[in-house]
Structure formats: structure tokens, C-alpha cells
Amino acid sequence: MRAMSEIVGELGLDREAIEPYGRDRVKVPLGAIPRGRAPGKLVVVTAITPTPAGEGKTTTSIGLTDGLARIGRRAVLAIREPSLGPLFGRKGGGTGGGRATVEPAADINLHFTGDFHAIQSAHNFLAAMADNAARSGAVEGFAPGGISWRRVTDAQDRALRRIETGLGGDGSGPRRETGFDISAASEVMAVVALASGYDDLRRRLSDVVVGWTGDGRPVRAGELGCVGAMMVLLKDALKPNLVQTAEGQPAIVHAGPFGNIAHGCSSVIADRLALATGEFAVTEAGFGADLGFEKFMDIKVRQGGPEPSAAVVVAKLSGLRWHGGAQPDRLDEPDPGAVEAGSANLRNAVGIVRRYGLPAVVALNRHPADTPAEIEIARRAALEAGALAAVEAKGFGEGGAGMTELAEAVVSAAEQPSTVRLLYEDSAPVTEKVETLAREIYGADGVEWGAGTREAACRFDERGWDFPICVAKTHLSLSAFPERRGVPRGHTFPVVELRVAAGARQVIALAGPIITLPGLPAQPNALGVDLGPGGEVLGLV
């Protein structure tokens, strides 16, 4: 590993201003981010619709950063912080794999610099303050039954999805039904990821809606007098974290909203730091192009995030086989017919990127079982869909050396003229925005509105909440139903609930059988995790 002081110096950061967290990571205070430099070019990495094979977006993002360095380009990576939930559950960590990782991987996957804990603490403190305000009558008309703010945990704990609080009698508060979400779905997490600085963080926290009065007025965190305390809890969490890839390239790991139930992007501040210090900034959007990339554009860019110059769409042939109908136990077996059929999903992902006005490059994440004929099928599909190039990505096995061809293609794409186009106008009604997403991104014929959702949409419109839509749905299908592979058409998009996240400036549309607190599988990854005799962490995947 390179000395962090060396990386800090290469980025042009003031060594006296940065805040070391041990020997292998530093926090960058917002005042230390360079100003006045010509910004680099931002490249966003997305993928086909996820499959049981995994697509490898993070590995590709890391490998691309190393590959750009190999061809003489100064590149800086900006990715999300991993969550303990999937780390100990089934999905695993979020630091890449093989020879394309960010380091120190074990610590980044675990507690890192404590950002997740700070965000969780601030969120749950606000929940306690809301309970207290409703119990004491501090806000006129605000009763315990009007509280909508749920608590969060970073564990996949299905027992907490629906709970009853206040069981200890009058001294413990009124009994009411509530529940927990996973920390990566916290609105505070989204606020930290979208805030441009401390003043913006304070404004957003003040705007958070924690519940409703009896006459339908929203109760905001700013009315509870606790925003100052939340700012104190979050003062360090807002500072981006700087580490390095396994090949010694700078990597910013900051914020961690999920892409299926939140907006799925690393922080705006991280992107700005990467662009201020690198010729190219490589960042990742959560899950597939229909979820993470759409939200990257319609939420993050719309709210002031830097505009990307190009996008990379990651695809594994095993994933294309899945979308083409291959059985789960045969995804690593050659099957040109399944690749041909599944390439419809790749075409759709490229089409989504092109719809937003960006040049696209496809990264074919190479596996030893892939055949030349299958690679050619996928390459042809990508080019026919409008991708500028479709290149084999070998970062897992070869590191940056296996990513130079992709790096060259990305540089060429980023130099192409482009005009970013967002999907809908801010002023459009909530129902129109949702229907546009359902039709244009998810391929639905229409929207099925659940009980009370149209009324909620009208109420949000009347209050002037012209926010973008954050769709919470399965990541395993373009539709709201995980069993529908490929590019399903002719379906109805079911919106079961609408929630407002006024601090994050989003309307959250829960679609289909979506849960906001996952549960552990029967054999979670945690069963294989231990501490070795030398203090090393064993078993993290």
C-alpha cells in the first residue's frame, strides 16, 4: 500500500488540512476540496438488470480507475460505503473483487470511519425526539398516531419490520405500531449523499417530515429543535473518505444509500472532490440502469450533482444467459441461444443511457467459460443498441492491465459531445412523473394505484413538493416482480404506497412486493466470518 500522504500530495490536497484515520485512510474536510480548477470528466458505471450471477459494477469501476491510470490518465474513483446488512447476509461486501479492490477492504466493509453509525444515530435520535414531542404535546395537533418516522438498523433483521412500541405502560409512552428500515434506506443517509455542504445539510435536515398533525399538516424535524444535535452527530460523516485501490490509485468511499429502496449513489461531495482532483472521475450507480442510473440522473444530477460525460454499462454473459432463460445452476455453461435472447436486456440498458443523452460503452465482464461466439453476440447487440464500443473487461483477474482497452474506449466516449436530458419536468404532477417512469423505463402499459396513493400524490402536489420520484422496487426485474426476466412488456406497474422525503427532496414510490428491511438467509455469510489468531479478519466476501 502507498502512503496516504503521497496520494494526498498527488491530488493537490493540503496535507495539513486532511484528517488521518490511522495509516490507510483520511477524511477530507469540505474546506480542503480544491476550488477553481478545471473539473475533470465524470464517468458513471451502471449495468444490465441484476441476476444471481452478479454483474460486477464495483469491480469494473475499480478496474477502470486502475486501467485509466495505466494509460496515463489521472483517475479518481468515487463509490458508496458498504452496508453491514448484505455483508453479513447473502450479497457480500462492496469493495470489489479479485485484483480490482479498494483497500483496506475488510475495514471499509466493516466500521470504516464510522459514517454509517453516525447516520444511524442521527436518524434514531430524531425518532426519539418525534416520540417525545408527540407524547408531551410540544407540537400542536401532533399525536403519537401521526408519527411516520421509522427507526433504522444496519442488520438484516426481519423481526423488526413491523413492531409495537410503548408496551411498558404510561411511563414508556403510548402504544403504537411502527417498524424499522435498513440504515441504507434512511432519509438521513440520502440527505448526507445529496447535501452540497453544511448549510445545505442543515436545511435538508430541518425539512425532514417526521409525521402529520390531525388536520394534515406535516411536522418537520426543524420544529422539534433537534437539528443542531443532528448536525453535531453528522459533522464528520459529511466529510468524504479517501483510500486507495489495490494498485494505489485514489478512491473516495462515501455515503451508502441502496439502489432499490433509495437513490443508490455515492455523495455529491465525493463526485466534486474527484472531479476537482482528477482528469477522470469514475463513479457507480446502484443496481441496473432502470434503478441506479435513472436515479443518478433524475435525482442526483437534478439536485445539483455534476453531469456525467459518459456511462459504462456492465454485463456478464452469465447474466445474459439468465435473462435468456438459462437455469440457475447452468449460468456458467456456454449457451449462445440464451445469450442471444438475454441480450435484449443489454439493449434495453444501453437504450436507457442513450435516452438521457449520454454516450455509452459496454463492459463485458469476462469469465473463463465465455466463448468467442457468445462474446460476439453480446458485442453486436450492444453496438446495435447504440453503444460506441463493447469491450471485454478483465479487471477481476488482471487488475488495471486487463482494463486498458475499456479505459481507451471510455476516454473516447467522454470526449464525444453530449447533452444531458432528464426524463420529466420538476413541475409535472407526481402521478405524471410515476407514469412516465413506468412507461419509459420499466416498460409498463400503465400504473395500478394502490389505496390512498392518488390522494397522497395530490396532497404532495398541493404542498409544492415538486420533487423527483425515487422508485423502491425489486432490482431483479425491470418490472416490479422479480421472477420476470429479460425485458418484460405488457405489465402494469403497481404503486402500493407513496412517501415523502422532504429533506432528501424525493417522493418515494413503493412498487410491488418491496421490503425496506431485508432478512437474513438460512445460511448467511456471517457464519463464515471470524477473527484470526493474528488479528486478521477472515471470511469476508
Solvent accessible surface area in square Angstrom, and as a share of the most:
residue,aa,sasa,rsa
1,M,144,0.64
2,R,63,0.23
3,A,60,0.46
4,M,11,0.05
5,S,61,0.39
6,E,83,0.37
7,I,1,0.00
8,V,1,0.00
9,G,26,0.25
10,E,104,0.47
11,L,5,0.03
12,G,40,0.39
13,L,9,0.05
14,D,80,0.42
15,R,136,0.49
16,E,159,0.71
17,A,37,0.28
18,I,20,0.10
19,E,55,0.25
20,P,90,0.57
21,Y,70,0.27
22,G,61,0.58
23,R,228,0.83
24,D,38,0.19
25,R,32,0.12
26,V,4,0.02
27,K,0,0.00
28,V,0,0.00
29,P,25,0.16
30,L,23,0.11
31,G,78,0.75
32,A,17,0.13
33,I,13,0.07
34,P,22,0.14
35,R,172,0.63
36,G,87,0.84
37,R,105,0.38
38,A,95,0.74
39,P,99,0.62
40,G,19,0.18
41,K,77,0.33
42,L,2,0.01
43,V,0,0.00
44,V,0,0.00
45,V,0,0.00
46,T,0,0.00
47,A,1,0.01
48,I,0,0.00
49,T,4,0.02
50,P,16,0.10
51,T,10,0.06
52,P,87,0.55
53,A,32,0.25
54,G,34,0.32
55,E,12,0.05
56,G,24,0.23
57,K,25,0.11
58,T,28,0.16
59,T,17,0.10
60,T,2,0.01
61,S,0,0.00
62,I,0,0.00
63,G,0,0.00
64,L,0,0.00
65,T,0,0.00
66,D,0,0.00
67,G,0,0.00
68,L,0,0.00
69,A,31,0.24
70,R,126,0.46
71,I,46,0.23
72,G,67,0.64
73,R,76,0.28
74,R,128,0.47
75,A,1,0.01
76,V,0,0.00
77,L,0,0.00
78,A,0,0.00
79,I,3,0.01
80,R,50,0.18
81,E,9,0.04
82,P,17,0.11
83,S,5,0.03
84,L,32,0.16
85,G,2,0.02
86,P,18,0.11
87,L,1,0.00
88,F,61,0.26
89,G,0,0.00
90,R,175,0.64
91,K,145,0.61
92,G,4,0.04
93,G,25,0.24
94,G,22,0.22
95,T,7,0.04
96,G,30,0.29
97,G,16,0.15
98,G,45,0.44
99,R,141,0.52
100,A,0,0.00
101,T,18,0.11
102,V,0,0.00
103,E,41,0.18
104,P,23,0.15
105,A,25,0.19
106,A,34,0.27
107,D,51,0.26
108,I,2,0.01
109,N,7,0.04
110,L,41,0.20
111,H,113,0.51
112,F,21,0.09
113,T,18,0.10
114,G,23,0.22
115,D,4,0.02
116,F,21,0.09
117,H,77,0.34
118,A,22,0.17
119,I,2,0.01
120,Q,47,0.21
121,S,54,0.35
122,A,0,0.00
123,H,8,0.04
124,N,38,0.20
125,F,69,0.29
126,L,0,0.00
127,A,2,0.01
128,A,48,0.37
129,M,51,0.23
130,A,0,0.00
131,D,40,0.21
132,N,86,0.44
133,A,7,0.05
134,A,8,0.06
135,R,133,0.49
136,S,74,0.48
137,G,52,0.50
138,A,76,0.59
139,V,13,0.07
140,E,158,0.71
141,G,49,0.47
142,F,7,0.03
143,A,53,0.41
144,P,29,0.18
145,G,76,0.73
146,G,20,0.20
147,I,19,0.10
148,S,61,0.39
149,W,16,0.06
150,R,59,0.21
151,R,51,0.18
152,V,2,0.01
153,T,21,0.12
154,D,17,0.09
155,A,52,0.40
156,Q,19,0.08
157,D,51,0.27
158,R,129,0.47
159,A,78,0.60
160,L,49,0.24
161,R,74,0.27
162,R,180,0.66
163,I,40,0.20
164,E,82,0.37
165,T,36,0.21
166,G,15,0.15
167,L,115,0.57
168,G,62,0.59
169,G,41,0.40
170,D,134,0.69
171,G,76,0.73
172,S,66,0.43
173,G,11,0.11
174,P,67,0.42
175,R,159,0.58
176,R,31,0.11
177,E,106,0.47
178,T,17,0.10
179,G,1,0.01
180,F,33,0.14
181,D,17,0.09
182,I,0,0.00
183,S,0,0.00
184,A,0,0.00
185,A,22,0.17
186,S,3,0.02
187,E,19,0.09
188,V,0,0.00
189,M,1,0.00
190,A,6,0.05
191,V,0,0.00
192,V,1,0.00
193,A,0,0.00
194,L,2,0.01
195,A,0,0.00
196,S,57,0.36
197,G,14,0.13
198,Y,74,0.28
199,D,101,0.53
200,D,11,0.06
201,L,0,0.00
202,R,115,0.42
203,R,134,0.49
204,R,3,0.01
205,L,0,0.00
206,S,33,0.21
207,D,49,0.26
208,V,0,0.00
209,V,8,0.05
210,V,0,0.00
211,G,0,0.00
212,W,48,0.17
213,T,9,0.05
214,G,79,0.76
215,D,126,0.65
216,G,25,0.24
217,R,92,0.34
218,P,5,0.03
219,V,0,0.00
220,R,69,0.25
221,A,0,0.00
222,G,39,0.37
223,E,76,0.34
224,L,20,0.10
225,G,70,0.67
226,C,2,0.01
227,V,12,0.07
228,G,37,0.35
229,A,46,0.35
230,M,0,0.00
231,M,18,0.08
232,V,102,0.59
233,L,72,0.36
234,L,0,0.00
235,K,103,0.44
236,D,43,0.23
237,A,2,0.01
238,L,0,0.00
239,K,26,0.11
240,P,0,0.00
241,N,0,0.00
242,L,0,0.00
243,V,0,0.00
244,Q,1,0.00
245,T,0,0.00
246,A,51,0.40
247,E,55,0.25
248,G,4,0.04
249,Q,40,0.18
250,P,9,0.05
251,A,0,0.00
252,I,0,0.00
253,V,0,0.00
254,H,1,0.00
255,A,1,0.01
256,G,3,0.03
257,P,0,0.00
258,F,33,0.14
259,G,0,0.00
260,N,22,0.11
261,I,8,0.04
262,A,6,0.05
263,H,0,0.00
264,G,0,0.00
265,C,0,0.00
266,S,0,0.00
267,S,0,0.00
268,V,2,0.01
269,I,4,0.02
270,A,0,0.00
271,D,0,0.00
272,R,93,0.34
273,L,0,0.00
274,A,0,0.00
275,L,14,0.07
276,A,16,0.12
277,T,2,0.01
278,G,4,0.04
279,E,60,0.27
280,F,4,0.02
281,A,0,0.00
282,V,0,0.00
283,T,0,0.00
284,E,9,0.04
285,A,0,0.00
286,G,0,0.00
287,F,30,0.12
288,G,0,0.00
289,A,1,0.01
290,D,2,0.01
291,L,1,0.00
292,G,0,0.00
293,F,0,0.00
294,E,0,0.00
295,K,0,0.00
296,F,1,0.00
297,M,0,0.00
298,D,0,0.00
299,I,0,0.00
300,K,1,0.00
301,V,14,0.08
302,R,44,0.16
303,Q,37,0.17
304,G,39,0.37
305,G,6,0.05
306,P,26,0.16
307,E,109,0.49
308,P,5,0.03
309,S,24,0.15
310,A,1,0.01
311,A,0,0.00
312,V,1,0.00
313,V,0,0.00
314,V,0,0.00
315,A,0,0.00
316,K,49,0.21
317,L,4,0.02
318,S,7,0.04
319,G,0,0.00
320,L,0,0.00
321,R,1,0.00
322,W,37,0.13
323,H,13,0.06
324,G,23,0.22
325,G,44,0.42
326,A,11,0.08
327,Q,105,0.47
328,P,80,0.50
329,D,122,0.63
330,R,136,0.50
331,L,14,0.07
332,D,77,0.40
333,E,74,0.33
334,P,75,0.47
335,D,54,0.28
336,P,64,0.40
337,G,51,0.49
338,A,8,0.06
339,V,0,0.00
340,E,69,0.31
341,A,59,0.46
342,G,0,0.00
343,S,0,0.00
344,A,40,0.31
345,N,2,0.01
346,L,0,0.00
347,R,78,0.28
348,N,27,0.14
349,A,4,0.03
350,V,0,0.00
351,G,25,0.24
352,I,2,0.01
353,V,0,0.00
354,R,96,0.35
355,R,95,0.35
356,Y,1,0.00
357,G,8,0.08
358,L,0,0.00
359,P,8,0.05
360,A,0,0.00
361,V,1,0.01
362,V,0,0.00
363,A,0,0.00
364,L,4,0.02
365,N,13,0.07
366,R,85,0.31
367,H,69,0.31
368,P,127,0.80
369,A,31,0.24
370,D,8,0.04
371,T,39,0.22
372,P,110,0.69
373,A,61,0.47
374,E,0,0.00
375,I,9,0.05
376,E,86,0.39
377,I,23,0.12
378,A,0,0.00
379,R,66,0.24
380,R,97,0.36
381,A,0,0.00
382,A,0,0.00
383,L,83,0.41
384,E,111,0.50
385,A,27,0.21
386,G,32,0.30
387,A,8,0.06
388,L,91,0.45
389,A,25,0.20
390,A,6,0.04
391,V,8,0.05
392,E,36,0.16
393,A,1,0.01
394,K,75,0.32
395,G,3,0.03
396,F,121,0.50
397,G,49,0.47
398,E,75,0.34
399,G,0,0.00
400,G,0,0.00
401,A,54,0.42
402,G,11,0.11
403,M,1,0.01
404,T,42,0.25
405,E,111,0.50
406,L,0,0.00
407,A,0,0.00
408,E,96,0.43
409,A,18,0.14
410,V,1,0.00
411,V,8,0.05
412,S,57,0.37
413,A,1,0.00
414,A,2,0.02
415,E,103,0.46
416,Q,79,0.35
417,P,130,0.82
418,S,50,0.32
419,T,98,0.57
420,V,30,0.17
421,R,130,0.47
422,L,62,0.31
423,L,33,0.16
424,Y,20,0.08
425,E,127,0.57
426,D,65,0.34
427,S,96,0.62
428,A,13,0.10
429,P,62,0.39
430,V,1,0.01
431,T,29,0.17
432,E,87,0.39
433,K,1,0.00
434,V,0,0.00
435,E,62,0.28
436,T,18,0.10
437,L,1,0.00
438,A,1,0.01
439,R,134,0.49
440,E,63,0.28
441,I,4,0.02
442,Y,0,0.00
443,G,10,0.10
444,A,6,0.04
445,D,117,0.61
446,G,30,0.29
447,V,25,0.14
448,E,107,0.48
449,W,37,0.13
450,G,25,0.24
451,A,107,0.83
452,G,44,0.42
453,T,3,0.02
454,R,125,0.46
455,E,109,0.49
456,A,9,0.07
457,A,1,0.00
458,C,73,0.44
459,R,91,0.33
460,F,4,0.02
461,D,55,0.29
462,E,144,0.65
463,R,101,0.37
464,G,52,0.50
465,W,14,0.05
466,D,75,0.39
467,F,26,0.11
468,P,6,0.04
469,I,0,0.00
470,C,0,0.00
471,V,0,0.00
472,A,1,0.00
473,K,0,0.00
474,T,18,0.10
475,H,46,0.20
476,L,61,0.30
477,S,1,0.01
478,L,3,0.02
479,S,0,0.00
480,A,1,0.01
481,F,54,0.22
482,P,53,0.33
483,E,121,0.54
484,R,92,0.33
485,R,71,0.26
486,G,9,0.09
487,V,37,0.21
488,P,20,0.13
489,R,142,0.52
490,G,55,0.53
491,H,12,0.05
492,T,64,0.37
493,F,1,0.00
494,P,16,0.10
495,V,1,0.00
496,V,74,0.43
497,E,69,0.31
498,L,13,0.07
499,R,67,0.25
500,V,21,0.12
501,A,4,0.03
502,A,3,0.02
503,G,0,0.00
504,A,1,0.00
505,R,70,0.25
506,Q,4,0.02
507,V,0,0.00
508,I,32,0.16
509,A,0,0.00
510,L,11,0.05
511,A,0,0.00
512,G,11,0.11
513,P,97,0.61
514,I,29,0.15
515,I,85,0.43
516,T,18,0.10
517,L,1,0.01
518,P,35,0.22
519,G,15,0.15
520,L,70,0.35
521,P,21,0.13
522,A,99,0.76
523,Q,143,0.63
524,P,19,0.12
525,N,35,0.18
526,A,41,0.31
527,L,125,0.62
528,G,52,0.50
529,V,39,0.22
530,D,97,0.50
531,L,120,0.60
532,G,9,0.08
533,P,146,0.92
534,G,70,0.67
535,G,48,0.47
536,E,78,0.35
537,V,51,0.29
538,L,79,0.39
539,G,40,0.38
540,L,42,0.21
541,V,110,0.63
